[in-house]
């Protein structure tokens, strides 16, 4: 098969990591693979051996047209059997390239229960006929798409995210070295990861951690992720207001996440909305106890191998974090083992690649 994957950006994010991992596995299986990125190359991107073409689209009309014309030429030259697009802008571009005759078949993947307001919902509706199929990363996302009329039920299926369980595996030696380097000592480290943005609801997490720290003074919160300068500034200001400035480490963008997971004792997700956050599955693969808000497809990922709490409830979040800290190390290890086992059995990336490969073959067979 000749497969063109299409993304808005190749920046450090969960959807981007997922697409790169999938593209690399398809290439290793003998398929011809091309990765098309709508925007310019940014400073921090996921490294890959797959060929990448940046279209250089910008927000101006001229920038969009220039990038679109280049994308059409690239696709006509590559002659894909299938264009597999991910996230809103790339999904729209993939469908429009089909109108231009540059893509014979387009498959869209939606990664979140909320991809924007009613204008984006309307755009999905009126272009649904241009996609041969749409996948959702969780049942929750699929239900939202179908109920909002984004996709017809007969054209929608669920393919969950995959985790590289070989890469995300704990290393006790690495943990000891990294904790020493970060002067973590015997503190209990809670790790949160993800872009500092409204969806992640970091204010709720900071308010919860204030309660946790009052009970366990030798606890720390590490936040791995970047955001706009103003968003991070607001979170730092809130940390000062809550008396937590010396107990929170803002790690910024971290590309070696397995090492960061090794340092931590548990993982916390405070999101207000999600699709299926890849970072939760990675934490589980690293055998970390997980406390997460019950949003989007998080419960589908965590199952009974972690603790789920209501969103936007700092008290409930704090209570769950405190309970996790009060159990014995042996109990936490057992929870971590169960979490990794669940990821290995249901969300291993190699198995997900086979699932995608089978779907591609079916869709191509149906449309030939």
N, C-alpha and C positions, 0 to 999 in steps of 0.2 A: 504493500500500500504506500501511496504517497500522501503524507499527512502534513498540513500546514497548521501549526498552532498559532493562535492570535491572542495577544494580550495588550492591554492599554500601556502598561509600563513593566519594566523588569526590576523595579525596586524591591527592597527587602520586605516582603510581605508573604502572608500565608498562601494566597492564591497563586502568586508568582512562583513560590517554592514548589507548589504542587504541580504546576504546569511544566516547570523545568525537569522535575523528577520523572514525570510521565513521558515527556519528549525524549529524555535520555534512555529510558527503558525501551521505548518503541524503536529508537535507533539501534540499540543493542540487539534487538530481535530481527534486524534486517530490513526494517522499513525505511523508506526515504523520508526524512523529517526536516522541516524548516520551521523556525520560530520567528514570527513577525510581530514586532512591537510598534504600536502606533506612535508613541512619543519619541523624543530624543533619548539618547543614552544618558543616564544620571550617574552621579558619583559612585553610589553603592548599588551594585546589582548582584544577583545570584550568578555565580560562575557556571559556565556550561560548555561542553564540547560540541553541542549542537550548533549548526549554523544559525546566526541571528541576523535579521535585517531590521534596522530602525527606520521607520518612515518619516520621523521628524515632524509629526503634526504639531501645530501650535493652536492657540485659541482663536487666532485670526482666521477670517474667511480664506485668505490667500494661503495660510499655513495648512489649513484643512485640505484645500483643493490640491495643493502641491503634494502633500503626503498621500492623498487618495490616489492621485495619478501614478505616483511611484509604486504604491501598493498594488495597483492593477497590473502594472508592468511586471512586478515581481511574481505575482500569482500566474499570469499568463506564461511566463518563462518557466516557472516551477511545475505547472500543470498538475495541481493536487487532485487526488481522488476525493479528498475531504478536507474542509477547513473546520477546525475545532476551535471555537472562540470562547473566551472566558471574561466575565465581568461586563458591566453595561456597555461601555463605549466600544469595546472590542466586539461584543455581540452585535451591536448596531452596524459596525463597520463590516463584519463578516457577512451579514445579510445584504447590505448594500452592494458589496462586491459581487454578490450573486446576480443582482440586477444588472450590473455592468458586464456580465458574462465572464467574469474572472474566476468564478468558483462554481463548480457544478453542484456541489452539495455542502451545506453548512449545518454544523451541529453547535448548538449554544449550551453553555453551562452557566447556571446562576448560583452564586456562592453565598447569598445572604437573604434573610427574610425581608430585609429592607435595602433596596438598591437605589432609593431615591423617591421623590414625590410622584404625584399623579401624572406629571408630564412623561416621566420615564415609563410608568405603567402603560400609558397610552401608546408610547413608542413601541413597547414590546408587543402590545395587542395588534397594532396595525401591520407589524412586520413579521408576525408569527408564521404566516404562510411562506415566508422566504427561508425558513429553517426546516430541515427535514425532521428534526427532533430537538428537544430541549431536555437536558438533565439538570437535576438539583442535587446539592451536596448532602441533603438530609430530607427526611419525610416532612419535617416542619416547613422547609423551604418549598417543597413540591406542593404541599397543601395551600400555602399562601399564593403561589403562582397560579394554581388552578382556580382557586376561589376568586382571585382578582381578575381573572380572564386573561392573564399574561400568556398562557399556553393551554391548548386543548388537552384534556385528560389522556386522550389516545396517543398524544405525541410527547408525553412527559414520563420520565422514569428517574429513579434515584440511583446515583453512584456516589458513594461516600468517599471522602478524602482518604488517602493512604499515608502510612507512616513508614519511614525507613528505619526498621527495627534494628538493623545492623549498625547504623550510624548512631541512633538514639538508644544507647545501652550504657548502663552505669559503669563507672571505672573508679573503684575505691582509691587507687593510688592517685589518680588525677584529682579526686575530691580533696584529699589531704593536702596536696600541694597547692591547689587553688585557694582553699580556705585559709591556709597560712599566708599566701600572698595577699589576700584581701583583708587580713587581720580579723577574720570572722570569729576566731576563738571558739568558745562553746555556745555562742548565741544561737538561738533558733531562728533560722532564716526563712522567711516567706518570700517566694518569688512570684511576681506578676510580670507578664510580658505582653506586648502589643503596643501599637501606635497610641500616643497620647491624644485621644480624640473622644468625642461624645459617646460613641458606641461602647467604649470600654468602661465608662462610668468610674473613672478614677476618684472623683470626689467621694463617692460612696465607699470605695475601698479605704481611703485615708481616714474617713470617719470611723469605719469598722476597726481599722488598725489602732486608732487612738484607744479604743476600748480594750483591745488585745494587749497593748503595751502597758496599760494600767494594771493588768493582772500579771503579765509576764514582762517585767522590765528588761530582761535579757533577750528580747526578741528584736528582730530587725526586718524591715521590708525593703526588698530590692525590686526596682522597676526597670525592666529591660525594654526599651522602646524609645522612639523619638516622636516628636510632634512639631507643630508650628511653634515658633518662639513664644507666642502669646499663650498658647495652651499649656506649655510646660511651665511658663512663668506663673500662671494662675495656680497650678498644682503646687509649685514650690511655696507660693504665698499661703495657700491653705495649710500646707505642712507646718509652716511657722505658726499660724494661728492656732493649730492644734497641739503645739509644743512637740512636734515630731521631727523638726529639722535635722536633729543629730541622730535620728534613728531610721532615716530613709536614705537609701543610696540610689541615685538616679544614674543608671548604667549607660543610658543612651543606646545607640544601635549596637547590637551584639551579633556578630556573624558566627561565632563559635558557641552556639547555644547548648550543645551537649555539655561543655565544660561548665557553663553557668548553671545548668540543671544539677550537675553533680555537686556544686557548692551548696545548693539550697536543701532545706529539710522538707519543704512542702510547697505546693503550688496553689495559687488562688486566682480565680477569674471573677471579676465583678461586673461583667458586661450588662448593658441595658438591652442590647439585641445582638444577634449573631446568626451565622449560617451554621457551620461546624468549625470552630476554631482549631486550626491545626496544632497550635501550641499546647492545647489541653491533651491531645493525643500524644504529643512528644513528651510531655511531663509524665504521662502514664507509662509510656515505654521506658522512661528513665526511672521507673519505680517510685515515683513521688506520690504521696497522698494528695488528692485533689479536692478542693472545696470550690464549687462553681455555682454561678447563678443559673437557674432553670430557664434558659432562653433559647430560642431557635432549636437547633439540633443537638445541643450540648448533652441532654439526657440520653439521646440515641448513642452518643459516643461513650459516655461515662458508664451507663448502665448502673449496676450495683457495685461498681468498683471505685466509687467516690461519693462525696457528699454533695447533694443538690439543695440549694436554698432559693427563696424567692428573690427576684431582682429588686434593686433599689430599696433594700432593707438592711441598713447598716447594722442594726442590732442582731438580726438573724445571721448575718455574715460573720460578725464578731463571735457570736456564740459557737458557730460551727468551727471557726478557726481555733478557739480556745479548747473545744472538745478534742480536736486533733492534737493539740499540744499536751493535753493531759494524759493521753494514753501512753503506754510503755513503748520504748523503741522497738521491742519485738512485735507489738501489735501494728506499729506503723510499717515495719518491714513486711508483715503479712499483707497489709493493704496494698503496699507497693508491688508486691509479687503478683497479687490478683489483678492489679491494674495492667501490668505488663502482659500478663497472660491474655487478658481480654484484647489488647491491641494486636498481639501476635496472631491470635485466632481469627479476628474479624477485620482488621484494618491494615494488614501488612501491605506495603506498597507494591511488592511484586505480584501479589494476588490481585490487587486492584488494577494493575497494568493488564493482567490477563482478562479481567472483566471488561476493561475498556476495549481491548483488542477484539473480543467477541462481539461487543456492541457495534464497533466499526464494521466488522465483517457482515453483521446482520443488516445494518443500515445500507451498506453498499450493495448487498445482494438484493434488497427490496427495491432499490431505485435504478437498477441496471436494466 
